[in-house]
Amino acid sequence: MINLIPPVVRKAIVKEYWVRAVSVFLSIASAVALVSIVFLLPVYVLISFQVDVYAQSANKVASRVAEYDISASALVNANSMAQKIVELREVDNFLAAAELMESLQGTGIMLEGFEFGRDKNGHLTPVQVTGEALTRQALADFRDTLLAQSSIAEVNLPISNLAKDKNIQFSLSVSFKKSE
């Protein structure tokens, strides 16, 4: 029956048929896409909300980690300072040595200066004490008093300091015992 239709009209009918077929296909495809969007929209919203929640949680954790790093470095610094303080407790104190010698100086001795130092282990090196003694006997008594102390190992008094009889300028070396 199609053969009875003139070719020009036949082309128009075939064209109209394909236009209708394509428009129906596109309508069905758009309906399927619209239904898919309607069904997938809640899932998309839920997933994007969960991503935001996880991102906020990750930011909070990152800030806590940053705070931890800051506090950890502060704790490391405080710990090293505490260790130094503990080590300093075991080190002989210059002030204690000076006070000991000043308390033992007696009436005929006037101390003028001290020279302190430390060796590699932090122990006191021999302390150089300078001063003036009224008499030779006062200087000898001062030396004996220093040697009588349990914390003093040795007192070196050069013989040249005993050359004068009165108003003697002296310099002596006091070695302290190592505290273990």
FENURTA-V99523 format. One record per helix or strand of 3 or more residues. SS is the DSSP state (H for helix, E for strand). FROM is the first residue (numbers start at 1). TO is the last residue. If there is no record, write none. Layout:
# FENURTA-V99523
SS;FROM;TO + SS;FROM;TO
This chain:
# FENURTA-V99523
H;2;4 + H;7;90 + H;94;103 + E;109;115 + E;127;135 + H;136;147 + E;152;157 + H;159;162 + E;166;176
